Each structure stands twice: as structure tokens, then as C-alpha cells.
């Protein structure tokens, strides 16, 4: 999740330069919400016994849009 957060931070900076702050943050927050839904679905698979690789993939999907949303 840390590496994907760093990638998200770099992409967020580039998108901010291109799109502006408002559009970039709305896109990033939408990505975080979508990733939270993915985590919900992954967590409900097998009543909490989801494969580790699937959980890791979901966390990567959560970290990338989460990077640009934190103030630095």
C-alpha cells in the first residue's frame, strides 16, 4: 500500500497541474470510495477468509487514490 500511495501522490501532483485541485481531489475521493467498496466485497468473500493476494490487491487499489488526498 505504501508504494501505491507514493505512485498515487506523484500521479496526483501531475493531475493537479493538468486538471486543477478540485477535479483531482474529486477523482481521488471517488477512487477511495470505489476501493472501499472493493474492500467490502473482498472482506465478505468466504465470511472473512479471502485469499491474501486478493486483500493485497484491494489495498493497492485503495492506496493509489489515497495518496493524493493527504496533505503534505
C-alpha positions in Angstrom: 0.0 0.0 0.0 2.9 2.3 0.7 4.3 2.1 -2.8 0.9 2.5 -4.4 0.3 5.6 -2.2 3.6 7.1 -3.4 2.6 6.4 -7.0 -0.7 8.0 -6.3 1.0 11.0 -4.8 3.1 11.5 -7.9 0.1 11.0 -10.2 -2.0 13.3 -8.1 0.6 16.1 -8.4 0.7 15.7 -12.2 -3.1 15.6 -12.4 -3.3 18.7 -10.2 -1.1 20.6 -12.6 -3.2 19.4 -15.6 -6.8 19.4 -14.1 -6.6 21.6 -11.1 -7.1 20.8 -7.4 -10.9 20.4 -7.3 -11.2 17.9 -10.1 -8.1 15.9 -8.9 -9.5 15.6 -5.4 -12.9 14.6 -6.5 -11.4 11.9 -8.7 -9.2 10.7 -5.9 -12.0 10.7 -3.3 -14.1 8.7 -5.9 -11.3 6.3 -6.2 -11.0 5.9 -2.4 -14.8 5.3 -2.2 -14.6 2.7 -5.0 -11.7 1.0 -3.3 -13.6 0.9 0.0 -16.4 -0.9 -1.8 -13.9 -3.4 -3.3 -12.5 -4.0 0.2 -16.1 -4.6 1.5 -16.7 -7.2 -1.2 -13.3 -8.8 -0.7 -13.9 -9.0 3.1 -17.3 -10.6 2.6 -15.8 -13.4 0.4 -15.8 -16.6 2.4 -17.0 -14.8 5.5 -13.7 -13.0 6.1 -11.4 -15.8 4.7 -10.4 -14.1 1.5 -7.1 -15.0 -0.1 -4.2 -12.9 1.0 -3.3 -11.9 -2.6 -6.8 -10.6 -3.1 -6.7 -8.5 0.0 -3.2 -7.1 -1.0 -4.6 -6.2 -4.4 -7.5 -4.4 -2.8 -5.2 -2.5 -0.6 -3.1 -1.4 -3.5 -6.2 -0.2 -5.2 -7.0 1.8 -2.0 -3.5 3.2 -1.6 -3.1 4.7 -5.1 -6.1 7.1 -4.9 -5.5 7.7 -1.2 -2.0 9.2 -1.9 -3.2 12.5 -3.4 -5.8 13.1 -0.7 -3.4 13.5 2.2 -2.0 17.0 2.8 1.8 17.2 2.7 
